[in-house]
Amino acid sequence: MQNKLVKFIKGRRKLLGLTQEELAEKAGVGLRFIRDLEQGKETLRMDKINQVLALFGHELLPVESKKLNNE
């Protein structure tokens, strides 16, 4: 999931010809947040991720895991 998110955001940013700084400004988040997000940092605020995704008409949603649940 994390790698898909990173690839999606990086890909959309590049497709639109935005720098990380421009994306941060448009999304209302800090440049550091965009850098951490694109580097796959595991502990990021979901609300801020959604701010970035909203620029592309998307949002975070739960998806069924392909891993087996042994509980």
Buried (B, 14 or more C-beta within 10 A) or exposed (E): EEEEBBEEBBEBBEEEEBEBEBBBBBBEBEBEBBEBBBEEEEEBEEEBBEBBBEBBEBEEEEEEEEEEEEE
